[in-house]
């Protein structure tokens, strides 16, 4: 049975959050990969190093997927990401573009979860 692109995107994020960054890259990142995180150069190696540094600094990081949507070669994943157990965390949207079953392009947008909010529905 073929793994869907949505399953690949979720697996990539779960592996990265659990500290298996290098393994996630080997399994899912394509050769012409590029990303759009404004804090790092746009190449695969720069983001890999940043993700490995984050994993080392935050060994208790967690990622809980709330919603994943696939449309063609694009996958969007909405998650609750926490750097530690006591952290309120943030709502993060990761957008993937796949090419030949590998991640070719990657975007991420996040919003911290406030301690209190007037919205009774919460962020998820």
Buried (B, 14 or more C-beta within 10 A) or exposed (E): EEEEBBEBBBBBBBBBBBBBBBEBBEBBBBEEBBBEBEEBEBEBEBBBEBBBEBBEEBEEBBBEBEEBEBEEBBBBBBBBBBBEEEBEBBBBBBBBBBEEEBBBBBEBEEEEBEEEEEEEEEBE
